[in-house]
């Protein structure tokens, strides 16, 4: 397990601290994962992740939000 995002993490599910799936990694650029969020992601969670209210296709995932990365998913820290 790692907490550094690489190109191998493209297409992985992103899981919030409570276990909810929040999206899928669409792209990884310069060590940052860009997430295509699920339509049901709350505005509160988007705000915590710094995704703002603008409608975009993908949003950058803050590296400090990542708890661990497994073969199947990127898991966020418990506060997310």
Buried (B, 14 or more C-beta within 10 A) or exposed (E): EEEEBEEEBBEBBBBBBEEBBBBBBBBBEEEEBBBBBEEEBEEEBBEBBEBEEEEEEBBBBBEEBBBEBEEEBBBBEEEB
